[in-house]
Amino acid sequence: MFNQLALLPGAISEIFATATETGILTLSDRYGLMAATLNENLEEEERRVVNRLLQSIKRGRIQLATA
């Protein structure tokens, strides 16, 4: 039995705005992104925002919070 992951409307935009402002992606943000990537009905624009966040992490512009 699998639990359903539900993403709140506008959550990806909020995660993106907060992460770009602070330069940090929190653990709860990461869980939100995980829920987004598992969502088969994710809009194309939201998928692009998730990809931009991942690229920013890869390039070191956004750091992952450790706790």
Secondary structure, DSSP 4 states (H G I P E B T S, - for coil): --PPP-PPTTHHHHHHHHHHHHSEE-HHHHHHHHHHHH-TT--HHHHHHHHHHHHHHHTTSSEEP--
